[in-house]
């Protein structure tokens, strides 16, 4: 191959290579290349209040999360003691960390949430402690199949 032909072909080869690389960054996996974050929350219910906390989530909180842009992923209770009697664990999905902060602010400012919280805590607080951890899917994680 002549030097001139080779030099003329190099820009096209570089473009093809970068195009293939860019195309490989997109896939059928909706989680790839996203700023989406997941929030793992662990609630320690007050003594004897787990059933009331679960009822508040079941009847009100999950719907309010939806209203404020927080996607409910899954909810769990512990099977083994000592956490069995007082622990609620759940995961929310947010479009980004910034959206999570805005979602939580709008949720906490919502008059409906304040009313639900106040009524459910008429006989004392339901939650003693809350832990929150933000998570990002790894590149080797299977895609989440959420409804």
N, C-alpha and C positions, 0 to 999 in steps of 0.2 A: 504494500500500500504506500502510495506517495505521501510525503510529509504534509502537503497541502490538503489532501483528502482526509487525512487523519485529523488535522487541526479543525477542519470544517465539521467533522463528525463529533468531536468532543462535546460541544455545547448541547447537541441533541441527545447524546448519551447521558450527559449529566441531568438533563431535563427528564428523560425517561426514568432514570434511577430515582430522582426525587419524587416524581409522580407515583411511582410504584410504592415508595416508602410512605408517602402521604395516604395513598389508598389503603395501605395495610393498617393505618392508624384507625380506620373506621371499620366497623364490623356490625354484625347483627346483635352484638352484645350492647344493650342500652346502658350498661354501667361503665363501659370503657370510655376513657377520655372525658369524664364528667367531673364537675366540681361537687357532685352529690356527696352528702355525708350522712352517716347513720349515727344516731345518738342512743347509747345504751344507758338506761336509767334503772337504778336499783333503789327501791323504797323500803325503808324499815318502818313498818306500821307500829303505832303506839300499842302498848299492851292490850290485847283483846279486841283490837280495832281492825284487823285485817279484813274481816267479812264486810264491814262498813266501807272500807277503802275500795274493795273490789266492786261493791255495789255502786259507788260513786263513779268509778271508771266505766263500768258496764252501762250505766244509765245516762251519764252526762259527759264525762271527761273525753272519751274517745270521739264523740261527735263534735265537741268543742275543738279538739285538736284538728279534725278535718276542716272545720270552719276557718281555722287560722293557718292553713297551709302545711300542717304537719301530717305526714302520711303514717298511719298506724301500720307497723310491720308485723309485730307479734308480741304477745303477753304471756308470761309464765309465773307460776308460783313454785316455790321450792317443794321438793318431795320429802327431804330428810330434815330432821331436827338438827340444830336448833332453829334454822331459818324457816321451817315449814309453817310455823304459826305466825310469822310476822313479815314475810318478804314478798314483794311484788317486783318482778323484773320485766322490763319491756324495751322495745326498740322502735324509734321513730326515724323516718327518712325526711331529710330536708334537701332542697336544691343546692344549698351551700351553707358555710358557716355564717355568713352574713344574713342569709335568709332565716337561719335558725334563731339568731338573736332577735330579728324583727318579729318572727312568729311568736316567740316566747313573750316578747313585750306586749304584742297585741292580745295574746291570750290572757296574760296577767292583768291587763287593763280592761278586759271585757266585763261589763256589768253582770252578764249572765253567769260567768265563771265565779265572780265574787259572791253572788247570791247562792249558787250551788255550794261553794266552799263554806260559806257562813252557816247555811242550814245544816250541812253534813257535820259540821264541827260544833253544833250547839251543845253537845255533851262532852266536849274536849277535842283536842287535836287528833287527827287520824294518822299523821305521819311524824315520826321522830327524826328521821334522817333521810336525805336524798343524795345519791351519788350520780354524777353525770359524766360520761366519757364519750367523746366524739371519735368516730371510726371512719376509715376509708377502706374500701375493698382493695385487696391486693391484686396484682396483675395475674395471679394464678388461681384466684377464687372463682368457683363456678358462678355464673350469673344468677342473680336472685330472680326468682319467678314470682313476682308479687301480683296480686289481683289489681 
